[in-house]
Amino acid sequence: MLKNLSWLVPDRVLYWQLASSCTVAEFQVGLEEVQDVLKAVSSKVHLIIDARSAQSLDGNTTSARKIAQSLARNTQMGCCMVISHNFFFKHQLNRVTIDFGTDLRYSDSYRHAWKSLHNLDTGLPYVAPTLPTSKPSRTRKNAF
């Protein structure tokens, strides 16, 4: 599995964090990983793409769009939530993910994305799971 692709809720919700510079080829590799995950699970899987740091999605979108099209048609694929503030990135992403239709939704924050996802699938926990971090957490030392 990709380093930046992990389960928020096992076998239910995948979390994918994009790098600040993401090419279409890298995005395609991620889509292929999601496709492999869907083959391995038996339940409907939702995807949260954290693209808050992504600035652009450069490259030829033809092959990535074909994979996104097959993902969108997969009955095990749930909703795809994209967290992004960048209008230009959203426009570029739409070229690849247009086949998701209403199953592709945008949000400005993880909290809002989770709330929207929970409204679509009430079987998910009401409280959003904590996001996986790539940095070790800092702990305060006791002052005593």
Long-range contacts (C-beta under 8 A, 24 or more apart in sequence): 1-33, 1-37, 2-29, 2-30, 2-33, 3-134, 4-30, 4-134, 5-30, 5-33, 5-34, 5-37, 6-132, 8-48, 8-129, 8-131, 8-132, 9-124, 9-125, 9-129, 11-41, 11-42, 11-43, 11-45, 12-43, 12-44, 12-45, 12-46, 12-121, 12-123, 12-124, 13-45, 13-46, 13-47, 13-48, 13-117, 13-124, 13-129, 14-45, 14-46, 14-47, 14-48, 15-48, 15-50, 15-131, 15-132, 16-47, 16-48, 16-49, 16-50, 17-50, 17-132, 18-49, 18-50, 18-51, 18-53, 18-54, 19-53, 19-54, 20-53, 20-54, 20-55, 21-54, 21-55, 21-56, 22-51, 22-54, 22-56, 22-57, 23-57, 23-58, 23-59, 24-57, 24-58, 24-59, 24-60, 24-61, 24-64, 24-96, 25-59, 25-64, 27-57, 27-64, 27-96, 28-63, 28-64, 28-67, 31-64, 31-67, 31-68, 31-71, 32-67, 34-71, 35-67, 35-70, 35-71, 35-74, 38-71, 38-74, 38-76, 38-77, 41-76, 42-76, 43-76, 44-75, 44-76, 44-77, 44-78, 44-121, 45-76, 45-77, 45-78, 46-78, 46-79, 46-80, 46-81, 46-117, 46-120, 46-121, 46-124, 47-77, 47-78, 47-79, 47-80, 47-81, 48-81, 48-83, 48-110, 48-113, 48-114, 48-117, 49-80, 49-81, 49-82, 49-83, 50-83, 50-110, 50-131, 51-82, 51-83, 51-84, 51-86, 51-89, 51-93, 52-83, 52-84, 52-85, 54-84, 54-86, 54-89, 55-86, 55-88, 55-89, 56-88, 56-89, 56-92, 57-89, 57-92, 57-93, 57-96, 58-92, 61-95, 61-96, 64-96, 65-95, 65-96, 65-97, 65-98, 65-99, 68-96, 68-97, 68-99, 68-100, 69-99, 71-100, 72-97, 72-99, 72-100, 72-101, 72-103, 73-99, 77-103, 78-103, 78-120, 78-121, 79-103, 79-104, 79-105, 79-117, 79-120, 79-121, 80-104, 80-105, 81-105, 81-106, 81-107, 81-113, 81-116, 81-117, 82-106, 82-107, 83-107, 83-108, 83-109, 83-110, 83-113, 84-108
